[in-house]
Amino acid sequence: MKANPTPFYAAIACASSLLCVGTARSHDTPPAQLDQLSGFLGDGLCTGRMLAAKSPHPTTGKFHGERMLGDLWIVVRYDQDATGADPRPYHVIQYLGYDRKAGRLVDVVLDNSGSSYATGTSSGWQGDVMTFENMDSTGGGKAPFRDVFTRQGGKVVSHAGYWRDQRGQWVKGDEETCRRP
């Protein structure tokens, strides 16, 4: 009579599942370093200027920031309003988290400017300014840019985006100041 291996395989599957759950749970607790990103949480209305456009123009929009994925990430959505000067407004989703092994804040940026995606890092707040050094990898290229955020009273109140020009100089491409309702 042949032994039926089904109970053996079931036991192995259950044991390996428990091992994986134990490993995952050790990282389920959000690191304390994420607390410095809490100023991105909530809603706001923004006004600003798109400077790196064929025709620079004023902008208005709104943002929303919330915790997600077991509070291990913060996602910020920014949506510009359509206007006569800008019938195709800018939309961006930025995921903010913390890389425990590297000891740095990280971000992943996705927008509607044509399959654009980027990743970056930050060492955190330097006074009331936080800078993410990003690399846009769209189309296999490597284009550096910076997202610079300022805070007031613990809440993020402004953003400025910088790109490198042909000479390698940092140039401001957009800026927004936001108020909380």
The 8 nearest C-alpha neighbors of each residue, nearest first, counted from 0:
[[1, 2, 3, 4, 5, 6, 7, 8],
 [2, 0, 3, 4, 5, 6, 7, 8],
 [3, 1, 4, 0, 5, 6, 7, 8],
 [2, 4, 5, 1, 6, 7, 0, 8],
 [3, 5, 7, 6, 2, 8, 9, 1],
 [4, 6, 8, 7, 3, 9, 10, 2],
 [7, 5, 9, 8, 4, 10, 3, 11],
 [6, 8, 10, 4, 5, 9, 11, 3],
 [9, 7, 11, 5, 10, 6, 12, 4],
 [8, 10, 6, 12, 7, 11, 5, 13],
 [9, 11, 7, 13, 8, 12, 14, 6],
 [10, 12, 8, 14, 9, 13, 15, 7],
 [13, 11, 9, 15, 10, 14, 16, 8],
 [12, 14, 16, 10, 11, 15, 9, 17],
 [15, 13, 11, 17, 16, 12, 10, 18],
 [14, 16, 18, 12, 17, 13, 11, 19],
 [17, 15, 13, 19, 14, 18, 12, 20],
 [16, 18, 20, 14, 15, 19, 21, 13],
 [19, 17, 15, 21, 16, 20, 14, 22],
 [18, 20, 22, 16, 21, 17, 23, 15],
 [21, 19, 23, 17, 22, 18, 24, 16],
 [20, 22, 18, 24, 19, 23, 17, 25],
 [23, 21, 19, 20, 25, 24, 18, 26],
 [24, 22, 20, 25, 26, 21, 19, 27],
 [23, 25, 27, 26, 21, 22, 20, 28],
 [24, 26, 22, 23, 27, 21, 28, 20],
 [27, 25, 24, 28, 23, 22, 29, 30],
 [28, 26, 24, 25, 29, 23, 69, 71],
 [27, 29, 26, 30, 25, 24, 71, 69],
 [28, 30, 71, 27, 70, 31, 33, 26],
 [29, 31, 32, 33, 28, 97, 71, 99],
 [30, 32, 33, 34, 29, 35, 28, 97],
 [31, 33, 30, 34, 35, 97, 104, 36],
 [34, 32, 35, 31, 36, 30, 97, 96],
 [33, 35, 36, 32, 37, 31, 30, 38],
 [34, 36, 33, 37, 32, 38, 123, 124],
 [37, 35, 34, 38, 33, 39, 73, 95],
 [36, 38, 39, 34, 40, 35, 33, 154],
 [37, 39, 154, 155, 36, 40, 153, 35],
 [40, 38, 37, 64, 155, 36, 41, 154],
 [41, 39, 64, 65, 37, 38, 42, 63],
 [42, 40, 64, 63, 65, 39, 43, 62],
 [43, 41, 63, 62, 179, 64, 40, 44],
 [42, 44, 179, 62, 178, 61, 177, 180],
 [45, 43, 61, 177, 178, 60, 179, 62],
 [44, 46, 177, 60, 176, 59, 61, 175],
 [47, 45, 59, 175, 58, 176, 177, 60],
 [46, 48, 175, 58, 174, 57, 176, 59],
 [49, 47, 57, 58, 174, 56, 173, 50],
 [48, 50, 173, 55, 56, 51, 57, 52],
 [49, 51, 55, 172, 173, 52, 48, 56],
 [52, 50, 172, 49, 55, 173, 53, 171],
 [51, 53, 54, 55, 50, 49, 56, 172],
 [54, 52, 55, 51, 50, 56, 49, 85],
 [53, 55, 52, 56, 50, 51, 84, 49],
 [56, 54, 50, 52, 49, 53, 51, 48],
 [55, 57, 49, 48, 54, 58, 84, 50],
 [56, 58, 48, 47, 49, 59, 55, 46],
 [59, 57, 47, 48, 46, 56, 49, 60],
 [60, 58, 46, 45, 79, 80, 47, 57],
 [61, 59, 79, 45, 80, 78, 44, 46],
 [60, 62, 44, 78, 45, 43, 77, 79],
 [63, 61, 77, 43, 76, 42, 78, 44],
 [62, 64, 42, 76, 75, 41, 77, 43],
 [65, 63, 75, 40, 41, 74, 39, 76],
 [66, 64, 40, 73, 74, 67, 41, 75],
 [65, 67, 73, 70, 72, 74, 64, 68],
 [66, 68, 70, 72, 69, 73, 65, 71],
 [69, 67, 70, 71, 72, 66, 73, 27],
 [68, 70, 71, 67, 27, 72, 66, 29],
 [69, 71, 67, 66, 68, 72, 29, 73],
 [70, 72, 29, 69, 68, 96, 67, 73],
 [73, 71, 96, 67, 70, 95, 66, 68],
 [74, 72, 66, 95, 65, 94, 67, 96],
 [73, 75, 94, 64, 65, 93, 95, 66],
 [76, 74, 64, 93, 63, 92, 94, 77],
 [75, 77, 92, 63, 62, 91, 64, 93],
 [76, 78, 62, 91, 90, 61, 92, 75],
 [79, 77, 90, 60, 61, 89, 62, 80],
 [80, 78, 60, 88, 89, 59, 90, 61],
 [79, 81, 60, 59, 88, 82, 78, 58],
 [80, 82, 86, 88, 85, 87, 79, 83],
 [83, 81, 85, 84, 86, 80, 88, 87],
 [82, 84, 85, 86, 81, 87, 56, 80],
 [83, 85, 82, 86, 56, 81, 57, 54],
 [84, 86, 82, 83, 87, 88, 81, 56],
 [85, 87, 81, 82, 83, 88, 84, 80],
 [88, 86, 85, 81, 89, 82, 80, 79],
 [89, 87, 81, 79, 85, 80, 86, 90],
 [88, 90, 79, 78, 111, 91, 87, 112],
 [91, 89, 78, 110, 77, 111, 79, 88],
 [92, 90, 110, 77, 109, 76, 93, 78],
 [93, 91, 76, 109, 75, 108, 110, 77],
 [92, 94, 108, 75, 74, 107, 95, 109],
 [93, 95, 74, 107, 106, 73, 75, 108],
 [96, 94, 106, 73, 72, 105, 74, 93],
 [97, 95, 72, 105, 104, 106, 73, 71],
 [96, 98, 104, 105, 103, 99, 33, 32],
 [99, 97, 101, 103, 100, 102, 104, 105],
 [100, 98, 102, 101, 97, 103, 30, 104],
 [99, 101, 102, 98, 103, 97, 104, 30],
 [102, 100, 98, 103, 99, 97, 104, 105],
 [101, 103, 99, 100, 98, 104, 97, 122],
 [104, 102, 122, 101, 98, 97, 121, 105],
 [103, 105, 97, 121, 120, 96, 98, 122],
 [106, 104, 120, 96, 97, 119, 95, 103],
 [107, 105, 95, 119, 94, 118, 120, 96],
 [106, 108, 118, 94, 93, 117, 119, 109],
 [107, 109, 93, 117, 116, 92, 118, 106],
 [110, 108, 116, 92, 91, 115, 93, 117],
 [109, 111, 91, 90, 112, 115, 92, 108],
 [110, 112, 113, 90, 89, 114, 91, 115],
 [113, 111, 110, 115, 114, 89, 90, 109],
 [112, 114, 115, 111, 110, 137, 116, 109],
 [115, 113, 112, 116, 111, 137, 110, 109],
 [116, 114, 137, 113, 110, 109, 112, 111],
 [117, 115, 109, 108, 135, 137, 136, 114],
 [116, 118, 135, 108, 134, 136, 107, 133],
 [119, 117, 107, 133, 106, 134, 108, 135],
 [118, 120, 133, 132, 106, 105, 131, 134],
 [121, 119, 105, 131, 104, 132, 106, 103],
 [120, 122, 131, 104, 123, 130, 103, 105],
 [121, 123, 103, 104, 120, 124, 130, 129],
 [124, 122, 121, 129, 125, 104, 130, 35],
 [123, 125, 129, 128, 126, 127, 122, 35],
 [126, 124, 128, 127, 129, 123, 122, 130],
 [125, 127, 128, 124, 129, 150, 149, 123],
 [126, 128, 150, 149, 125, 124, 129, 151],
 [129, 127, 149, 125, 124, 126, 148, 130],
 [130, 128, 124, 148, 123, 147, 125, 149],
 [131, 129, 147, 146, 121, 132, 148, 145],
 [130, 132, 121, 146, 120, 145, 119, 133],
 [133, 131, 145, 119, 120, 144, 130, 121],
 [134, 132, 119, 144, 118, 143, 145, 131],
 [133, 135, 143, 117, 142, 118, 141, 136],
 [134, 136, 117, 142, 141, 137, 116, 143],
 [137, 135, 141, 140, 139, 117, 134, 116],
 [138, 136, 115, 139, 135, 140, 116, 114],
 [137, 139, 140, 136, 114, 115, 141, 135],
 [140, 138, 137, 136, 141, 135, 142, 116],
 [141, 139, 136, 138, 137, 142, 135, 134],
 [140, 142, 136, 135, 134, 143, 139, 137],
 [141, 143, 135, 134, 140, 144, 136, 163],
 [144, 142, 134, 133, 135, 141, 162, 163],
 [143, 145, 162, 133, 161, 134, 132, 142],
 [146, 144, 132, 161, 131, 160, 133, 147],
 [145, 147, 160, 131, 130, 159, 148, 161],
 [146, 148, 130, 159, 158, 129, 145, 160],
 [147, 149, 158, 129, 157, 128, 130, 146],
 [150, 148, 128, 157, 127, 155, 156, 129],
 [151, 149, 155, 154, 156, 127, 153, 152],
 [150, 152, 153, 154, 156, 155, 149, 127],
 [151, 153, 154, 150, 155, 38, 156, 127],
 [152, 154, 151, 38, 150, 155, 37, 127],
 [155, 153, 38, 150, 151, 152, 156, 39],
 [154, 156, 150, 38, 149, 39, 157, 151],
 [157, 155, 177, 150, 176, 149, 154, 151],
 [158, 156, 176, 149, 175, 148, 177, 155],
 [157, 159, 148, 175, 147, 174, 149, 176],
 [158, 160, 174, 147, 173, 146, 175, 161],
 [159, 161, 146, 173, 172, 145, 171, 147],
 [160, 162, 171, 145, 170, 172, 144, 169],
 [163, 161, 144, 170, 169, 164, 172, 171],
 [162, 164, 169, 167, 168, 170, 165, 144],
 [163, 165, 167, 166, 168, 162, 169, 170],
 [166, 164, 167, 163, 168, 169, 162, 170],
 [165, 167, 164, 168, 163, 169, 170, 162],
 [168, 166, 163, 164, 165, 169, 162, 170],
 [169, 167, 163, 164, 166, 170, 165, 162],
 [168, 170, 163, 162, 161, 164, 167, 171],
 [171, 169, 161, 162, 163, 172, 168, 164],
 [170, 172, 161, 160, 173, 162, 169, 159],
 [173, 171, 51, 50, 161, 160, 170, 49],
 [174, 172, 49, 50, 160, 159, 48, 171],
 [175, 173, 159, 47, 48, 158, 160, 49],
 [174, 176, 47, 158, 46, 157, 45, 177],
 [177, 175, 157, 45, 46, 156, 47, 158],
 [178, 176, 45, 156, 44, 157, 43, 175],
 [179, 177, 43, 44, 45, 156, 180, 176],
 [178, 180, 43, 42, 44, 177, 41, 156],
 [179, 43, 178, 44, 42, 177, 41, 45]]
